[in-house]
């Protein structure tokens, strides 16, 4: 889709002069044509500038999830899993993992990291109230999957389909096969 957006933008810029009379013909009788002069469609809101704006919007839709989901390359002071070696932990009589008498539940552990968005907020945007949110690998995969158009990936696959299935049942969407 990124290549299609770039191709659309380049084609619209190249064909702007050829399509301008059709563009004006399309917008002149529209609702916007009643209160905007014709020069608007010939000089300012042209196919060329519309395509460039849409391409820019599409690029932001890629850049923002990348900035908020991809790990910032830095040396980590903590290990991905909170143990240095196997001697730190032992298995008790109940089969649970513990360290110095305290139980450790691996499911409750998460490893969050800084992203380029976090660094930007910490460096400049924190004064305006932007939160510096760290990201986990699970959130990163889900955000990038949603940004690329994949709806059924990872943690999102548990909540979205259930709601969608309820909507299909409630609104009687789909089709029926009579045999």
Legacy VTK file of the C-alpha trace (Angstrom):
# vtk DataFile Version 3.0
C-alpha trace
ASCII
DATASET POLYDATA
POINTS 179 float
0.000 0.000 0.000
2.890 2.385 0.577
4.058 1.808 -2.994
0.509 2.286 -4.294
0.204 5.580 -2.416
3.517 6.823 -3.811
2.543 5.707 -7.324
-0.844 7.471 -7.004
0.841 10.674 -5.835
3.391 10.685 -8.655
0.729 9.939 -11.289
-1.565 12.678 -9.972
1.291 15.204 -10.028
2.263 14.222 -13.586
-1.330 14.236 -14.901
-2.457 17.346 -13.018
-2.647 19.611 -16.092
-4.517 17.010 -18.160
-7.130 16.374 -15.462
-7.628 19.917 -14.227
-10.653 20.704 -16.457
-12.373 17.469 -15.301
-11.505 18.325 -11.694
-13.154 21.758 -12.007
-16.163 20.162 -13.762
-16.519 17.720 -10.865
-16.304 20.275 -8.040
-18.131 23.261 -9.599
-21.689 21.818 -9.191
-20.893 20.272 -5.784
-21.911 21.726 -2.437
-18.415 23.242 -2.095
-18.743 24.876 -5.513
-21.607 27.056 -4.286
-19.506 28.958 -1.767
-15.953 28.539 -3.120
-14.915 30.315 -6.322
-13.786 28.310 -9.368
-10.216 29.589 -8.930
-10.061 27.427 -5.776
-10.274 24.245 -7.873
-7.854 25.562 -10.521
-5.074 26.919 -8.292
-5.257 25.695 -4.688
-7.211 22.445 -4.332
-5.975 20.626 -7.424
-5.483 16.903 -8.058
-1.763 17.440 -7.515
-2.092 19.057 -4.063
-4.833 16.670 -2.990
-2.635 13.664 -3.866
0.357 15.168 -2.045
-1.798 15.786 1.058
-3.193 12.222 0.986
0.311 10.791 0.497
1.567 12.811 3.471
-1.349 11.596 5.604
-0.619 8.000 4.586
3.059 8.423 5.439
2.144 9.681 8.911
-0.057 6.607 9.366
3.081 4.517 8.871
5.548 6.730 10.741
3.575 7.198 13.958
3.079 3.457 14.690
6.758 2.867 13.886
7.789 5.622 16.297
5.583 4.261 19.087
6.315 0.543 18.574
9.917 -0.041 17.506
12.510 -0.348 20.271
15.034 2.478 20.633
18.563 1.034 20.289
20.220 1.485 23.660
22.083 -0.607 26.173
19.643 -2.119 28.618
20.612 -2.134 32.286
18.161 -4.915 33.080
17.950 -8.358 31.608
14.900 -9.344 29.567
14.094 -11.916 32.257
14.811 -10.922 35.877
17.465 -13.492 36.713
21.181 -13.632 36.122
21.545 -17.369 36.302
19.650 -20.494 37.242
21.050 -20.443 40.799
18.979 -17.360 41.655
15.701 -19.276 41.507
14.529 -22.640 42.745
11.388 -24.718 42.401
9.536 -25.295 45.684
7.523 -28.376 46.741
4.381 -27.073 44.973
6.257 -26.740 41.670
6.329 -22.923 41.783
9.317 -20.802 40.903
10.605 -18.703 43.792
13.534 -16.514 44.773
14.389 -16.127 48.448
10.974 -17.405 49.536
8.992 -15.117 47.213
6.958 -16.723 44.445
7.627 -15.568 40.903
4.792 -15.645 38.361
6.239 -15.440 34.827
2.840 -14.489 33.346
2.798 -11.265 35.356
6.267 -10.205 34.194
6.560 -7.884 31.226
9.563 -6.294 29.588
8.870 -2.763 28.448
11.271 -0.665 26.435
11.754 2.858 25.162
10.754 3.831 21.645
11.724 6.823 19.532
8.393 8.422 20.544
9.301 7.946 24.225
12.681 9.606 23.637
11.024 12.503 21.774
8.509 13.041 24.584
11.189 12.839 27.290
13.374 15.296 25.391
10.888 17.902 24.206
7.173 17.189 24.476
6.838 16.349 28.178
6.437 20.028 29.062
3.208 20.140 27.039
1.729 17.172 28.883
2.475 14.354 26.456
2.927 11.074 28.346
6.173 9.131 27.859
4.669 5.669 27.513
6.954 2.671 27.270
6.004 -0.243 25.026
6.113 -4.032 25.443
6.854 -6.474 22.646
3.263 -7.713 22.682
1.914 -4.165 22.291
4.474 -3.488 19.591
3.352 -6.451 17.480
-0.314 -5.543 17.947
0.235 -1.854 17.036
2.265 -2.646 13.925
-0.252 -5.290 12.847
-3.123 -2.860 13.220
-1.184 -0.159 11.360
-0.559 -2.517 8.450
-4.198 -3.584 8.284
-4.022 -6.950 10.032
-6.947 -7.083 12.444
-6.551 -10.633 13.747
-3.075 -10.613 15.285
-1.979 -11.367 18.822
-3.924 -9.807 21.653
-6.388 -8.099 19.342
-7.707 -11.444 18.119
-9.496 -12.112 21.411
-11.651 -8.992 21.716
-12.412 -7.919 18.151
-13.808 -11.184 16.730
-16.111 -11.732 19.721
-17.635 -8.279 19.204
-17.811 -8.797 15.449
-19.505 -12.172 15.895
-22.085 -10.564 18.202
-22.750 -7.861 15.581
-23.196 -10.467 12.836
-25.712 -12.365 14.984
-27.540 -9.230 16.146
-27.842 -7.571 12.723
-28.320 -10.877 10.856
-25.414 -10.181 8.501
-23.978 -12.798 6.176
-25.828 -15.281 4.041
-27.781 -18.496 4.414
-27.323 -21.611 2.300
-30.551 -23.517 1.604
-29.940 -27.211 0.949
LINES 1 180
179 0 1 2 3 4 5 6 7 8 9 10 11 12 13 14 15 16 17 18 19 20 21 22 23 24 25 26 27 28 29 30 31 32 33 34 35 36 37 38 39 40 41 42 43 44 45 46 47 48 49 50 51 52 53 54 55 56 57 58 59 60 61 62 63 64 65 66 67 68 69 70 71 72 73 74 75 76 77 78 79 80 81 82 83 84 85 86 87 88 89 90 91 92 93 94 95 96 97 98 99 100 101 102 103 104 105 106 107 108 109 110 111 112 113 114 115 116 117 118 119 120 121 122 123 124 125 126 127 128 129 130 131 132 133 134 135 136 137 138 139 140 141 142 143 144 145 146 147 148 149 150 151 152 153 154 155 156 157 158 159 160 161 162 163 164 165 166 167 168 169 170 171 172 173 174 175 176 177 178
